[in-house]
Amino acid sequence: AQAFARHDGNSIRRRANVATYSEVYHDFPYLSESARGVMSSGLFENEGYFRMKYYDFVDDVVPERFASGQTNGNTTNFPLMRYADVLLMKAEALANRNTGTDLEDACDALDLVRGRAGLAPTTAGTQEEVLAAVRLERRRELGFESHRFFDLMRWGREIAVEALGPDIASVWTGDRFYFPIPQSELDSNKGIEQ
């Protein structure tokens, strides 16, 4: 929630990812007031934010899918790869390469993602600014999709410590945090080492 509240404000993307108790209670299209009653029972009012990504609102408004005031589970398909992820990977790769028109092309890819979210084009111009913009965009756009940890490991120790706090520094000794090469790969290729 922090990534959205501080930078995106009340954007379309923030509301698609997280919702406040008030938004869940007042703004949702509940089929039955008894469902709203569950929200007002005091069970949820101290939660702060609710994860909304891939929540299927149809579960709450179609009688055939609505059961006993609340629905169980979620019938929304979870995407394995999204076009936004591909565009952000492209932007990151171009910004890292940084030859010719790479920075402009990276910004174009980044702006496609930002434009879909209803945001203005990026103002990043230097390589470091474009990389920082891509990192922030990945955090916001791909929230709750299990990318953040792997992004931080790929971006290196300094960025991970900044994001996760100083405690991570005590267990992270190298520049990057790599997973071990599987033993089956080491056994089949004598040219690589752990």
Secondary structure, DSSP 8 states (H G I E B T S, - for coil): -HHHHHHT-S-HHHHHHEEEHHHHHHHS--S-HHHHHHHTTSSSTT--EEE-TT--THHHH-GGG--TTS--S------SS-HHHHHHHHHHHHHHH--TTHHHHHHHHHHHHHHHTT-------SHHHHHHHHHHHHHHHTTTTT-HHHHHHHH-HHHHHHHH-GGGGGT--SSS------HHHHHH-TT---
